[in-house]
């Protein structure tokens, strides 16, 4: 079980920077451009996750980043970000609840998705 979480601390540190970018951009898109929470969350995720994908590929998982891996990661977690944002809109939640909820889901599910699928090494 411990092997499953190998690299989680590095992933979490990179995730802190990712989260700061995501939250700032989310609130700018919501307040300045009056976008929905769903669209704000998706766009903020796409910008923040693009950098963290590359850094995690190199430093957390030691795997060459590729467009296919990037697309898989972005589609999976992008869908989650859109769904959480939609729920925030639907239930008229405060934006802080939306980004905190997505950040917690993204931290754990994103790490497991990355570990088992996106950055999986080919078996010899």
C-alpha positions in Angstrom: 0.0 0.0 0.0 2.9 2.4 0.8 4.2 1.9 -2.7 0.9 3.3 -4.1 1.6 6.6 -2.4 5.3 6.9 -3.4 5.8 10.3 -4.8 2.7 11.8 -3.2 4.7 14.4 -1.2 6.3 15.8 -4.3 3.0 15.7 -6.1 1.4 17.6 -3.2 4.1 20.3 -3.2 3.6 20.9 -6.9 -0.1 20.8 -6.3 0.1 23.7 -3.9 1.6 25.9 -6.6 -1.1 24.6 -9.0 -3.8 25.3 -6.5 -2.7 28.9 -6.0 -2.8 29.5 -9.8 -6.1 27.7 -10.1 -7.8 29.7 -7.3 -6.6 33.1 -8.4 -7.6 32.5 -12.0 -11.0 31.0 -11.0 -11.9 34.2 -9.0 -10.7 36.5 -11.7 -12.8 34.7 -14.3 -15.8 34.7 -11.9 -15.6 38.3 -10.7 -14.0 40.2 -13.6 -15.5 38.3 -16.5 -18.7 37.1 -14.8 -18.2 33.5 -16.1 -20.1 30.6 -14.5 -18.4 28.5 -11.9 -18.4 25.6 -14.3 -16.5 27.5 -17.0 -14.3 29.4 -14.6 -13.3 26.1 -12.8 -12.6 24.3 -16.1 -10.5 27.2 -17.6 -8.6 27.7 -14.4 -7.9 24.0 -14.1 -6.6 23.9 -17.7 -4.1 26.7 -17.2 -2.9 25.5 -13.8 -2.7 21.8 -14.7 -0.8 22.4 -17.9 2.3 23.4 -16.0 1.9 20.9 -13.1 1.4 18.1 -15.7 4.8 18.7 -17.2 6.6 19.2 -13.8 5.0 16.1 -12.3 5.9 14.0 -15.4 9.6 15.0 -15.0 10.0 15.1 -11.2 7.3 13.1 -9.5 6.9 10.2 -11.9 10.2 10.4 -14.0 8.3 9.7 -17.2 8.6 11.6 -20.5 5.6 13.9 -20.9 3.7 13.3 -24.1 0.6 14.8 -25.8 -1.3 11.6 -25.3 -0.6 11.5 -21.6 -1.4 15.2 -21.3 -4.7 14.7 -23.2 -5.7 11.8 -21.0 -5.0 13.8 -17.8 -6.7 16.9 -19.0 -9.8 15.0 -20.2 -10.3 13.1 -17.0 -9.7 15.8 -14.4 -11.0 18.5 -16.7 -14.3 16.6 -16.7 -14.2 16.5 -12.9 -13.5 20.3 -12.7 -16.4 21.0 -15.0 -18.8 18.7 -13.0 -17.8 20.3 -9.7 -18.2 23.8 -11.2 -21.6 22.8 -12.6 -22.7 21.6 -9.1 -21.5 24.9 -7.6 -23.7 26.8 -10.2 -26.6 24.4 -9.7 -26.6 24.6 -5.9 -25.5 28.3 -5.9 -22.5 27.5 -3.7 -20.0 30.1 -2.8 -17.0 29.9 -5.2 -14.7 29.1 -2.3 -16.6 25.9 -1.6 -16.3 25.0 -5.3 -12.6 25.4 -5.5 -11.9 23.8 -2.2 -14.0 20.8 -3.1 -12.4 20.4 -6.5 -8.9 20.9 -5.0 -9.4 18.1 -2.5 -10.8 15.7 -5.2 -8.1 16.7 -7.6 -5.3 16.1 -5.1 -6.3 12.5 -4.3 -7.9 11.4 -7.5 -5.4 13.2 -9.6 -2.5 11.5 -7.9 -4.0 8.0 -8.2 -5.0 8.7 -11.9 -1.5 9.9 -12.6 0.2 7.0 -10.8 -2.0 4.2 -12.2 -2.9 5.4 -15.7 -1.4 8.7 -17.0 2.3 8.2 -16.0 2.3 4.4 -15.8 5.5 2.9 -17.0 5.4 0.1 -19.5 6.1 -3.3 -17.9 9.4 -4.9 -19.1 
